[in-house]
Amino acid sequence: MYKSVWASYVGSIAALGVATCCVLPMTMMLLGLGGSWLAVFGKIAAASFVVLSIASVILLAAWIVTYRRGALDHLIAWLVGSSILTTLAWVIVFNEARINDFLITLM
């Protein structure tokens, strides 16, 4: 498998992790796993758009490299999976307030 495809997965997972930085603490508090250590997520939130943008660029580069090398038929499932993860990260970031409001209603 090409390094660009692995890079796209690493970028997608990082983007998903950063995107959940504000939703994850609320979910953990609902499960009783709260604590002062959750304040770390606030620092990560500041970098969410930067990490998501970088992950999107890496993903686009992986699609282009794979297409140019003629390996799109073999690696399309990997690239689609990475694209889904990155898209999910963007959806979470843009709907963060709604998700948090919903989680608050569950408390």
N, C-alpha and C positions, 0 to 999 in steps of 0.2 A: 504494500500500500504506500502511496506517496506521502511524503512528509507534510505536504500542504493539507491533505485530508486530516491527518492527525492534528495539525495546528488548528484547523477549523473546529475540531471537537474540543480541544483544550480551550480555545477562545469561547466557544459556545457554553461550555460548562462554567467558565469564569464569569461570563455574562449572566448566566442564570443565577449563579451565586450572589453576584452583586445586585441583581434585580430583586432578589428576595430579602435583601438586607433589612428592610423595614417591615415586611410581612412576617418573616420568620420569628423575630422576637415576640410579636403579638401572639403568634401561634404557640410558641414555647410557654408564654405566660398562661395561656389557656390550659395547657397540659400540666401546669404546676412546675415548670422548669425555669422559672424566672430567677433573676439575680442581678447584681450590679455589673456582672461581666457582659450583660447585654448592651451596655453603653458603647461597646466597641463597634457595634453595627452602625452607629451614627456617623462614625468617621468614614466607614466604607461607603455610605450613601452619597457622600460628596463626589466620589469618583465614578458613580454608576454610569453616567452618560458617556464618559471617556472610555470606560472599559467596554461598554456596549458598542460604541462606534468602532473601536479597534477590532472587536470580535466580528463585527459585520464586514469590515474591510478584509480581514483574514479569510472569512467565509467566501466573499466574492473572489478573492485571489485563488482560493482552492478550486472554485468552480471553473475559473478561466484556465488555470494550469491543467486541470484534469481534462477539460475539453480540448485544449491545444495538443495534449499528448495522446489523444484518442482513447483514453481509458474511461470515458464517461459511462460506457455500458457496464463496466465492471464495478465502478465505484458510486453509481448513482444513489444506491440505498444509503450509503454512508453520508453522502452530501445532503440528501434529503433529511436524514435524521439530524444532522448538524444544523440545517436550516430551520427545522422545527424547534429545536432547543433555543436558537437565537431569537426566533420570532416570539416564542413563549416569554423569553426574557424581556423583550420590548413591550409585550402586552402587559406583563406584570408591572413594569415601571410606569407605564402610562395610566394604569388603573389602580395604582397603589392606594390612593385615598379611599376608593370604593371598597377595596379588599379589607383595609383596616377598619372602616366603618362597619362592615359586615361582621368582622371578628369581634368588634366591641359589642355588637348586639348579642353575641353568643355568651358574653361574660355574665 
